């Protein structure tokens, strides 16, 4: 599941590969079309702000900004030479903010997140749907309830095998394979059998072989116990902090618990491996290996997951495969991996019923796809991007760590998180996660200290001190009468707090909304103030690149 969030991955987005065995994400190998949120943004440094020339792009939770905007901000020239993209200091080493603009401020409301959420009834006690690029599930029921995982534990076992082993590893099955409980599900592998790690993984995931799980654990970890330590350490690394593993196969143990939320994180990581997806989507597998005497052993394993079996009636075009689990204590569990609308999904159900878990999974993937399509139709656009493979240089020195640049609409985009690499003055640069109200008086974008502008009853109110200073008004405050006065050589404006009656040069006016206080700071209706002084005002909203 290749995602832009992973450091070190190139941002080269493509069409999905043709078969489910290879798919589950965009292939980072060539250019292609993606769905993004595009929006104007502002740049603010100390008491100056401006509307940026370009647009911010958000794709799968990661933000990108035009390189030319950032270069201009730090007085850097851009040249594209044969072996790279060069940034050179062209002026003073200062931050260049141009508050003045004759453009109308943007007013479109953009969602703060592209997280899609929904709620439908399911039969399982707990369930989640986790979309790629998201940390928060789109669907959650009892997401953090501690439950028995049963054989869904084998997803972690497979993940560690793929991370620490090689599919061509020759494995001699150890003695632990014969020591699994007699009522375990097994694949029929025996101590002394000689087989590849690939064959063992099929034995693990299709017939849900506990014997194969121990054989893998002993091969990868050196011992079953040491492998369990690796499992728990990896769970912590993935943020699965409410999970404790006690064995590699999921046989009941009072201390072995997980949550649907944790299991989704583990599954999402496993699905980054193409072979894992091939594994869990395979309905049947036949193979031959040799026993300790060197005699051939022929095996045919059938996947316990009915969603991989054409005859079951539970297959779904958007579900690639998954892993079942069952014990009396755990009941019927299922983790599934799906695709839809260009997104990847991990669906986890714990403590369900045998057939209901499949019906739940089908309902969840259908609702997820529907909800995502509605959101994307309303808020996203499809663009075509191409990769930037050349390195980036700053004053002749190559910059490391900016690898996922791309070109859109003849402009190079870089991750917003990479901006500090372009200037020592940008160490604390950050792009706000939500839109903020912005105000332009005459032609200048105005900044407000600590208190943001707000809209009340359809009218914009701004901090009084900032707007008075911008308009050259002297501020007076009468605590006894709760009166705010602003005056210059030609104009005197008087307003009482929470009172719609006001005066301009002694002439009464009725306000749509009065001056009031928010978080202990006085805010006033900006249009009334600017019209009283002969100034023009415009307002808008957008995310803000904040510089220290």
C-alpha positions as CSV (number, residue, x, y, z in Angstrom):
1,X,0.0,0.0,0.0
2,X,2.3,2.7,-1.2
3,X,1.3,6.1,0.2
4,X,2.6,9.6,0.0
5,X,3.0,9.7,3.7
6,X,5.9,7.2,3.7
7,X,9.2,9.0,3.7
8,X,11.5,8.1,0.9
9,X,8.8,7.2,-1.6
10,X,8.7,9.1,-4.9
11,X,5.5,10.9,-5.6
12,X,4.9,9.3,-9.0
13,X,1.3,8.4,-9.3
14,X,-0.2,6.0,-11.8
15,X,-3.0,3.9,-12.9
16,X,-3.7,0.8,-10.9
17,X,-2.1,-2.4,-12.0
18,X,-4.4,-4.7,-13.8
19,X,-4.7,-7.7,-11.4
20,X,-5.6,-7.7,-7.8
21,X,-2.5,-9.8,-7.0
22,X,-0.3,-6.8,-7.8
23,X,-2.6,-3.9,-7.0
24,X,-3.8,-2.3,-3.7
25,X,-2.1,1.0,-4.4
26,X,-0.8,3.3,-7.0
27,X,2.4,2.1,-8.6
28,X,5.1,4.8,-8.0
29,X,6.8,4.3,-11.3
30,X,5.3,6.8,-13.8
31,X,3.0,9.8,-14.2
32,X,-0.8,9.6,-14.0
33,X,-4.0,11.2,-12.8
34,X,-5.0,11.6,-9.1
35,X,-7.8,13.2,-7.2
36,X,-6.8,16.1,-5.1
37,X,-8.1,19.1,-3.1
38,X,-6.8,22.3,-4.5
39,X,-7.2,25.6,-2.7
40,X,-5.7,29.1,-2.4
41,X,-3.5,29.8,0.6
42,X,-2.0,32.7,2.5
43,X,1.5,33.2,3.8
44,X,2.1,35.0,7.2
45,X,5.3,36.2,8.8
46,X,5.1,38.2,12.0
47,X,2.7,41.0,11.4
48,X,2.6,40.7,7.6
49,X,0.5,38.4,5.4
50,X,-0.2,37.9,1.7
51,X,-2.3,35.8,-0.6
52,X,0.1,33.4,-2.3
53,X,0.2,33.3,-6.1
54,X,-0.2,29.5,-6.5
55,X,-2.5,26.9,-5.0
56,X,-2.0,24.4,-2.3
57,X,-2.6,20.8,-3.2
58,X,-3.6,18.0,-0.7
59,X,-3.4,14.4,-1.7
60,X,-4.1,11.6,0.7
61,X,-3.5,13.8,3.7
62,X,-0.2,15.3,2.5
63,X,0.2,19.0,1.5
64,X,2.2,20.3,-1.5
65,X,3.0,23.9,-2.4
66,X,4.4,25.5,-5.6
67,X,8.2,25.7,-5.5
68,X,8.1,29.1,-7.2
69,X,6.0,30.5,-4.4
70,X,8.5,29.4,-1.8
71,X,11.5,30.5,-3.8
72,X,10.0,34.0,-4.2
73,X,9.3,34.1,-0.5
74,X,13.0,33.6,0.3
75,X,14.4,35.6,-2.7
76,X,15.6,32.6,-4.5
77,X,15.9,32.3,-8.3
78,X,15.0,29.0,-10.0
79,X,16.9,27.6,-13.0
80,X,16.3,24.1,-14.5
81,X,19.6,22.7,-15.8
82,X,20.3,19.4,-17.3
83,X,21.3,17.6,-14.1
84,X,19.0,19.3,-11.6
85,X,16.9,22.2,-10.4
86,X,18.9,25.0,-9.0
87,X,17.9,27.6,-6.4
88,X,20.2,30.6,-6.0
89,X,20.0,33.5,-3.7
90,X,19.1,36.6,-5.8
91,X,18.5,39.2,-3.1
92,X,18.8,39.8,0.6
93,X,18.5,36.8,2.8
94,X,15.1,38.0,4.2
95,X,11.5,36.8,3.9
96,X,9.7,38.7,1.2
97,X,6.0,39.3,2.0
98,X,3.9,41.4,-0.4
99,X,0.7,42.2,1.5
100,X,-0.8,44.3,-1.3
101,X,-3.1,42.5,-3.8
102,X,-5.8,43.5,-6.2
103,X,-7.2,40.0,-6.3
104,X,-10.4,39.2,-4.5
105,X,-9.8,37.0,-1.5
106,X,-11.0,33.4,-1.8
107,X,-14.3,32.5,-0.1
108,X,-14.8,28.9,-0.9
109,X,-15.1,26.6,2.2
110,X,-12.7,23.7,1.9
111,X,-13.0,20.7,4.3
112,X,-10.2,20.6,6.9
113,X,-9.7,17.0,6.1
114,X,-10.6,14.5,3.4
115,X,-11.6,11.9,6.0
116,X,-14.9,10.3,5.0
117,X,-17.0,8.9,7.9
118,X,-20.2,6.9,7.9
119,X,-22.2,4.7,10.2
120,X,-24.2,1.6,9.4
121,X,-25.4,-1.3,11.5
122,X,-23.2,-4.4,11.5
123,X,-23.6,-7.7,13.3
124,X,-20.0,-8.0,14.6
125,X,-19.3,-6.7,18.1
126,X,-16.5,-4.5,16.8
127,X,-15.4,-3.2,13.4
128,X,-13.4,-0.6,11.6
129,X,-12.8,0.6,8.0
130,X,-9.4,2.3,7.5
131,X,-8.7,4.1,4.3
132,X,-5.2,4.5,3.0
133,X,-3.6,7.8,3.9
134,X,-5.8,8.2,7.0
135,X,-5.0,7.7,10.7
136,X,-8.6,7.8,11.7
137,X,-11.1,5.1,10.7
138,X,-14.0,6.0,8.4
139,X,-16.2,3.6,10.2
140,X,-15.8,2.5,13.8
141,X,-17.7,0.3,16.2
142,X,-16.1,-0.5,19.6
143,X,-12.8,0.4,17.9
144,X,-10.7,0.1,21.1
145,X,-12.5,-2.8,22.8
146,X,-9.9,-5.5,23.8
147,X,-10.9,-8.8,22.1
148,X,-9.3,-12.1,21.2
149,X,-7.8,-12.0,17.7
150,X,-7.7,-15.8,16.9
151,X,-6.0,-16.5,13.6
152,X,-6.0,-12.9,12.5
153,X,-2.7,-12.9,14.5
154,X,-1.2,-14.6,11.5
155,X,-1.3,-11.2,9.6
156,X,1.5,-10.0,11.9
157,X,3.3,-13.4,11.5
158,X,3.2,-13.0,7.8
159,X,4.3,-9.3,8.0
160,X,7.4,-10.2,10.0
161,X,8.2,-13.1,7.7
162,X,8.1,-10.7,4.7
163,X,10.1,-8.0,6.5
164,X,12.9,-10.3,7.8
165,X,12.9,-13.2,5.4
166,X,13.1,-14.0,1.8
167,X,10.5,-16.0,-0.1
168,X,13.2,-18.3,-1.5
169,X,14.6,-19.0,2.0
170,X,14.9,-22.8,2.5
171,X,13.3,-23.7,5.8
172,X,13.8,-26.9,7.7
173,X,10.7,-27.1,9.8
174,X,11.6,-27.2,13.5
175,X,10.3,-29.3,16.4
176,X,7.8,-26.7,17.5
177,X,5.5,-27.4,14.6
178,X,4.6,-30.7,16.2
179,X,3.9,-29.1,19.6
180,X,0.8,-27.0,18.7
181,X,-2.4,-27.9,20.5
182,X,-4.2,-31.0,19.1
183,X,-7.3,-29.0,18.3
184,X,-5.4,-26.4,16.3
185,X,-6.0,-25.7,12.7
186,X,-3.0,-27.1,10.8
187,X,-1.5,-27.3,7.4
188,X,0.1,-30.7,7.9
189,X,3.8,-29.6,7.9
190,X,6.0,-31.7,10.1
191,X,9.4,-31.3,11.8
192,X,12.2,-32.0,9.3
193,X,10.1,-31.0,6.3
194,X,12.2,-28.9,3.8
195,X,10.3,-26.2,2.1
196,X,10.6,-22.5,1.1
197,X,9.4,-19.6,3.2
198,X,6.9,-18.9,0.3
199,X,5.4,-22.4,0.7
200,X,5.2,-21.9,4.5
201,X,3.4,-18.6,4.1
202,X,0.7,-20.3,1.9
203,X,0.5,-23.0,4.6
204,X,0.1,-20.2,7.2
205,X,-2.6,-18.1,5.5
206,X,-4.7,-20.4,3.4
207,X,-5.5,-23.4,5.7
208,X,-4.6,-21.2,8.7
209,X,-1.8,-23.6,9.8
210,X,-0.7,-23.1,13.4
211,X,2.1,-25.6,12.7
212,X,3.3,-23.3,9.8
213,X,3.1,-20.3,12.1
214,X,5.5,-21.9,14.6
215,X,7.8,-23.0,11.8
216,X,8.0,-19.4,10.5
217,X,8.5,-18.1,14.0
218,X,11.4,-20.4,14.7
219,X,13.0,-19.6,11.3
220,X,12.6,-15.8,11.6
221,X,13.1,-15.3,15.3
222,X,15.3,-18.2,16.2
223,X,12.7,-19.4,18.7
224,X,8.9,-19.1,19.0
225,X,9.4,-17.0,22.2
226,X,11.8,-14.6,20.5
227,X,9.5,-14.2,17.6
228,X,6.7,-13.2,20.0
229,X,8.9,-10.4,21.3
230,X,9.4,-9.2,17.7
231,X,5.6,-9.3,17.2
232,X,5.0,-7.1,20.2
233,X,7.8,-4.7,19.3
234,X,6.5,-4.3,15.8
235,X,3.0,-3.7,17.1
236,X,4.2,-0.8,19.2
237,X,6.1,0.6,16.2
238,X,2.8,0.6,14.2
239,X,0.9,2.3,17.0
240,X,-1.0,-0.8,17.9
241,X,-0.5,0.0,21.6
242,X,-3.6,-2.0,22.8
243,X,-2.3,-5.3,21.4
244,X,-0.4,-8.0,23.1
245,X,0.7,-11.2,21.3
246,X,1.3,-14.4,23.2
247,X,1.9,-16.8,20.2
248,X,2.4,-16.6,16.5
249,X,-0.8,-18.3,15.5
250,X,-3.7,-17.0,17.6
251,X,-4.6,-20.1,19.7
252,X,-6.4,-18.9,22.8
253,X,-4.3,-17.3,25.5
254,X,-5.8,-15.1,28.2
255,X,-3.2,-12.4,27.6
256,X,-3.5,-12.3,23.8
257,X,-5.7,-9.4,23.0
258,X,-6.1,-6.8,20.2
259,X,-8.6,-4.2,19.0
260,X,-10.1,-3.7,15.6
261,X,-8.3,-0.4,15.4
262,X,-4.9,-1.9,16.1
263,X,-5.5,-4.9,13.8
264,X,-6.3,-2.5,11.0
265,X,-3.0,-0.7,11.4
266,X,-1.1,-4.0,11.3
267,X,-3.1,-5.1,8.2
268,X,-2.5,-1.8,6.5
269,X,1.2,-2.3,6.9
270,X,1.2,-5.9,5.7
271,X,-0.7,-4.9,2.6
272,X,2.2,-2.7,1.5
273,X,3.8,-6.0,0.4
274,X,2.5,-7.1,-3.0
275,X,3.1,-10.8,-2.1
276,X,1.0,-10.5,1.0
277,X,-2.0,-9.4,-1.1
278,X,-1.3,-12.2,-3.6
279,X,-1.2,-14.6,-0.6
280,X,-4.5,-13.6,1.0
281,X,-6.4,-13.4,-2.4
282,X,-5.4,-17.0,-3.4
283,X,-8.4,-19.4,-3.2
284,X,-6.4,-22.6,-3.6
285,X,-2.7,-23.6,-3.7
286,X,-1.0,-26.8,-4.6
287,X,2.7,-27.4,-4.0
288,X,5.3,-30.1,-3.4
289,X,8.2,-30.1,-1.0
290,X,10.3,-32.8,0.7
291,X,10.2,-34.4,4.1
292,X,13.1,-35.2,6.4
293,X,13.7,-38.5,4.4
294,X,13.9,-36.5,1.1
295,X,10.6,-37.9,-0.1
296,X,8.2,-35.6,-2.0
297,X,5.2,-34.3,-0.1
298,X,2.3,-33.1,-2.1
299,X,-0.1,-30.6,-0.6
300,X,-3.2,-28.8,-1.7
301,X,-4.5,-26.0,0.6
302,X,-7.8,-24.2,0.4
303,X,-8.3,-20.7,1.7
304,X,-10.6,-20.6,4.8
305,X,-11.9,-17.2,3.6
306,X,-15.1,-17.6,1.8
307,X,-14.7,-14.2,0.1
308,X,-11.9,-15.8,-2.0
309,X,-14.1,-18.8,-3.1
310,X,-16.2,-18.3,-6.3
311,X,-18.7,-21.0,-5.1
312,X,-19.4,-19.3,-1.7
313,X,-21.6,-16.5,-2.9
314,X,-19.7,-14.1,-0.7
315,X,-17.1,-12.8,-3.2
316,X,-17.1,-9.1,-3.9
317,X,-15.4,-7.3,-6.8
318,X,-13.9,-4.7,-4.4
319,X,-12.5,-7.2,-1.9
320,X,-9.1,-8.7,-2.8
321,X,-8.9,-11.1,0.1
322,X,-8.2,-11.3,3.8
323,X,-7.7,-13.6,6.8
324,X,-10.3,-15.4,8.9
325,X,-10.0,-16.3,12.6
326,X,-12.1,-18.4,14.9
327,X,-12.1,-19.8,18.5
328,X,-14.9,-20.3,20.9
329,X,-13.8,-17.3,22.9
330,X,-13.1,-15.0,20.0
331,X,-16.0,-16.1,17.8
332,X,-15.7,-15.4,14.1
333,X,-13.2,-12.7,13.0
334,X,-12.2,-11.4,9.6
335,X,-9.7,-8.8,8.3
336,X,-10.2,-7.9,4.6
337,X,-8.4,-5.8,2.1
338,X,-10.3,-3.9,-0.6
339,X,-10.2,-1.2,-3.3
340,X,-12.6,1.3,-4.7
341,X,-12.5,4.7,-6.4
342,X,-8.7,4.6,-6.5
343,X,-8.4,4.1,-2.7
344,X,-7.3,1.1,-0.6
345,X,-9.2,-0.1,2.4
346,X,-8.6,-2.4,5.4
347,X,-11.7,-3.7,7.0
348,X,-11.6,-5.5,10.4
349,X,-14.4,-7.4,12.1
350,X,-14.0,-9.1,15.5
351,X,-16.4,-11.2,17.5
352,X,-18.9,-11.8,14.7
353,X,-20.7,-14.8,13.3
354,X,-19.5,-17.2,10.5
355,X,-21.5,-15.8,7.6
356,X,-22.5,-12.5,9.0
357,X,-18.9,-11.3,9.0
358,X,-18.9,-11.7,5.2
359,X,-22.2,-9.8,4.8
360,X,-20.8,-7.1,7.1
361,X,-17.7,-6.7,5.0
362,X,-19.7,-6.4,1.8
363,X,-21.9,-3.7,3.4
364,X,-19.0,-1.8,4.7
365,X,-17.0,-1.7,1.5
366,X,-20.1,-0.7,-0.5
367,X,-21.0,2.2,1.9
368,X,-17.3,3.3,2.1
369,X,-17.1,3.5,-1.7
370,X,-20.4,5.4,-1.9
371,X,-19.4,7.9,0.8
372,X,-16.0,8.5,-0.8
373,X,-17.5,9.0,-4.2
374,X,-19.9,11.6,-2.8
375,X,-17.1,13.5,-1.0
376,X,-14.7,13.5,-4.0
377,X,-17.4,14.6,-6.4
378,X,-18.1,17.6,-4.1
379,X,-14.6,18.6,-3.1
380,X,-12.0,17.1,-5.3
381,X,-10.7,17.5,-8.8
382,X,-8.7,15.1,-11.0
383,X,-5.3,16.3,-12.2
384,X,-2.5,14.8,-14.2
385,X,1.0,14.9,-12.6
386,X,4.4,14.0,-13.8
387,X,7.4,13.1,-11.6
388,X,10.4,15.3,-10.9
389,X,13.4,12.9,-10.9
390,X,16.2,15.6,-11.0
391,X,17.8,16.5,-7.6
392,X,17.2,20.0,-6.1
393,X,20.2,22.2,-5.3
394,X,20.4,25.3,-3.0
395,X,23.3,27.6,-3.7
396,X,25.1,24.7,-5.6
397,X,24.5,22.2,-2.7
398,X,22.2,19.3,-3.3
399,X,19.3,19.1,-0.9
400,X,18.6,15.7,0.5
401,X,15.2,14.4,1.6
402,X,13.0,16.1,-1.0
403,X,12.2,13.2,-3.2
404,X,8.5,13.3,-3.9
405,X,8.3,16.4,-6.0
406,X,6.0,16.5,-9.0
407,X,4.9,18.8,-11.9
408,X,1.3,20.0,-12.3
409,X,0.2,22.7,-14.6
410,X,3.8,23.6,-15.5
411,X,4.7,24.2,-11.9
412,X,6.9,22.1,-9.6
413,X,5.3,21.2,-6.3
414,X,7.2,20.2,-3.1
415,X,5.9,18.8,0.2
416,X,5.0,21.6,2.6
417,X,7.0,19.7,5.3
418,X,10.2,20.2,3.1
419,X,10.1,24.0,3.2
420,X,12.6,24.3,6.2
421,X,15.2,22.7,3.9
422,X,15.1,25.7,1.6
423,X,16.0,28.4,4.1
424,X,17.3,28.8,7.6
425,X,14.5,31.3,8.1
426,X,11.9,28.7,7.6
427,X,12.7,26.4,10.5
428,X,9.3,26.7,12.1
429,X,7.3,26.8,8.8
430,X,3.9,25.1,9.0
431,X,0.7,25.0,7.0
432,X,-2.4,25.3,9.1
433,X,-4.6,22.3,9.0
434,X,-7.8,24.4,8.7
435,X,-8.9,27.5,6.9
436,X,-8.6,30.8,8.7
437,X,-10.6,34.0,8.1
438,X,-8.6,36.7,6.3
439,X,-9.3,40.4,5.8
440,X,-8.0,42.8,3.2
441,X,-8.3,46.6,3.9
442,X,-7.9,48.7,0.8
443,X,-5.3,46.5,-1.0
444,X,-3.5,45.0,2.0
445,X,-4.0,41.7,3.8
446,X,-4.2,42.4,7.5
447,X,-2.9,40.2,10.3
448,X,-4.6,39.9,13.7
449,X,-2.8,39.0,16.9
450,X,-4.0,35.8,18.6
451,X,-7.7,36.4,17.9
452,X,-9.0,35.4,14.5
453,X,-11.8,37.2,12.7
454,X,-15.2,35.6,13.1
455,X,-18.6,35.7,11.4
456,X,-21.6,36.4,13.5
457,X,-25.1,36.7,12.0
458,X,-23.6,36.9,8.5
459,X,-21.2,39.8,9.5
460,X,-17.5,39.8,9.9
461,X,-16.0,41.0,13.1
462,X,-12.3,41.6,13.7
463,X,-10.1,42.5,16.7
464,X,-10.5,46.2,17.4
465,X,-6.9,47.1,18.0
466,X,-5.6,45.6,14.8
467,X,-8.2,47.2,12.5
468,X,-7.9,50.6,14.2
469,X,-4.1,50.5,13.8
470,X,-4.5,49.5,10.1
471,X,-6.9,52.5,9.5
472,X,-4.8,55.0,11.6
473,X,-7.5,55.3,14.3
474,X,-6.6,56.1,17.9
475,X,-8.2,53.6,20.2
476,X,-9.9,54.7,23.4
477,X,-11.7,52.5,25.9
478,X,-14.2,53.6,28.6
479,X,-14.6,50.8,31.0
480,X,-17.4,52.6,33.0
481,X,-19.6,52.9,29.9
482,X,-18.2,49.9,28.0
483,X,-17.6,52.2,25.0
484,X,-15.1,51.8,22.3
485,X,-14.0,54.9,20.4
486,X,-11.7,55.2,17.4
487,X,-10.7,58.6,16.0
488,X,-8.3,60.4,13.7
489,X,-8.2,63.9,12.4
490,X,-11.5,63.7,10.5
491,X,-13.5,60.8,11.9
492,X,-14.7,59.7,15.3
493,X,-16.4,56.3,15.7
494,X,-18.2,55.3,18.9
495,X,-19.6,51.9,19.8
496,X,-21.0,50.4,23.0
497,X,-20.3,46.7,23.7
498,X,-23.2,44.5,22.8
499,X,-25.3,47.4,21.7
500,X,-26.3,48.0,18.0
501,X,-26.4,51.7,18.5
502,X,-23.2,53.5,17.2
503,X,-22.2,57.0,16.0
504,X,-19.9,58.4,13.4
505,X,-18.9,62.0,14.0
506,X,-22.0,62.2,16.2
507,X,-24.4,60.8,13.6
508,X,-26.4,57.8,14.9
509,X,-26.1,54.4,13.1
510,X,-27.7,51.1,13.7
511,X,-25.4,48.1,13.4
512,X,-26.4,44.7,12.2
513,X,-24.2,43.2,14.8
514,X,-22.6,45.0,17.8
515,X,-19.1,45.1,19.1
516,X,-18.6,42.2,21.5
517,X,-15.8,40.2,23.2
518,X,-14.4,36.8,22.3
519,X,-11.9,35.1,24.6
520,X,-11.5,38.4,26.5
521,X,-10.7,40.4,23.3
522,X,-12.9,43.0,21.7
523,X,-14.1,42.5,18.2
524,X,-15.9,45.0,16.0
525,X,-17.9,44.9,12.7
526,X,-15.2,45.5,10.1
527,X,-17.5,46.7,7.3
528,X,-19.0,49.4,9.4
529,X,-15.5,50.6,10.5
530,X,-14.1,50.7,7.0
531,X,-17.1,52.4,5.5
532,X,-17.0,55.0,8.2
533,X,-13.4,55.8,7.3
534,X,-13.8,55.6,3.5
535,X,-11.7,52.4,3.2
536,X,-12.6,49.3,1.2
537,X,-12.8,45.9,2.7
538,X,-12.8,42.3,1.4
539,X,-12.8,39.1,3.4
540,X,-11.9,35.5,2.5
541,X,-10.7,32.3,4.0
542,X,-7.8,29.9,3.4
543,X,-5.1,27.9,5.0
544,X,-2.0,29.8,6.1
545,X,1.7,29.0,5.8
546,X,3.0,30.3,9.1
547,X,6.6,31.5,9.3
548,X,8.3,32.3,12.6
